[in-house]
Amino acid sequence: MTRRELVESARMSSTSVRSGRSPLILTERNDHLDRFEEELATRVDHVVVLHAGMGKKQRHAVNERLAAIPRHEGRIILATGRLRWRRIR
């Protein structure tokens, strides 16, 4: 993924958050998650990241963080494609 593609995806995602949506961005690579997180952290109140290889305790902590975010506040969830079929909440 080029820097330009990353910035465009981040811009579109942050626009979705401002319009009341909670986008889920899936990628196959952890380094892409890190790049998305870096780009979106300045645009969205809550960026929640689920990396491949996270243990049960780490996923539980992420679930608690998601539950604590008020519905009216913007959030984006970033995850690797391997986690897409796991139960997030």
C-alpha positions in Angstrom: 0.0 0.0 0.0 1.4 3.3 -1.0 1.5 6.4 1.3 -1.1 8.0 -1.0 -3.5 5.1 -0.8 -3.1 5.0 3.0 -3.8 8.7 3.4 -6.9 8.5 1.1 -8.2 5.5 3.0 -7.7 7.3 6.3 -9.4 10.5 5.0 -12.4 8.5 3.9 -12.6 6.6 7.2 -12.4 9.7 9.3 -15.2 11.2 7.1 -17.3 8.1 7.9 -16.7 8.6 11.6 -17.8 12.2 11.5 -21.0 11.1 9.8 -21.8 8.7 12.7 -20.4 5.4 11.4 -17.8 3.1 13.1 -15.7 1.7 10.2 -13.8 -1.5 10.5 -10.6 -1.5 8.4 -9.1 -4.9 7.7 -5.6 -5.6 6.4 -3.4 -8.6 6.2 -0.3 -6.9 7.6 0.5 -5.6 11.1 2.8 -2.9 9.7 -0.2 -1.6 7.7 -2.2 -1.4 11.0 0.6 0.6 12.5 0.6 3.0 9.6 -3.2 3.4 9.6 -3.2 4.0 13.4 -0.5 6.6 13.0 -2.5 8.4 10.3 -5.9 8.2 12.0 -4.8 9.0 15.5 -4.9 12.7 14.7 -8.3 12.6 13.0 -10.5 10.3 15.1 -11.1 10.3 18.9 -10.8 6.5 19.3 -8.6 4.2 17.1 -8.9 0.6 18.4 -6.3 -1.9 17.0 -6.5 -5.7 17.0 -3.2 -7.1 15.9 -2.6 -10.7 14.8 -1.1 -12.7 17.7 -2.9 -10.9 20.5 -3.6 -13.1 23.5 -6.9 -13.6 25.2 -6.1 -11.0 27.9 -5.1 -8.4 25.3 -8.3 -9.0 23.3 -10.3 -8.8 26.5 -8.7 -5.4 27.3 -9.6 -4.2 23.8 -13.2 -5.3 24.2 -13.4 -3.4 27.5 -12.0 -0.3 25.8 -14.6 -0.6 23.0 -17.4 -1.0 25.6 -16.2 2.1 27.4 -16.4 4.4 24.4 -19.7 6.3 24.4 -21.8 5.7 21.3 -21.8 9.4 20.3 -17.9 9.5 20.1 -16.1 8.6 16.9 -14.2 5.3 16.7 -12.5 3.2 14.1 -11.5 -0.4 14.5 -8.4 -1.6 12.7 -7.7 -5.4 12.5 -5.8 -7.9 10.6 -7.8 -10.1 8.3 -7.0 -13.2 10.4 -9.1 -11.7 13.2 -12.1 -11.0 11.1 -13.9 -14.2 11.9 -13.1 -14.1 15.6 -15.6 -12.6 18.0 -14.5 -9.1 18.7 -17.1 -8.4 21.4 
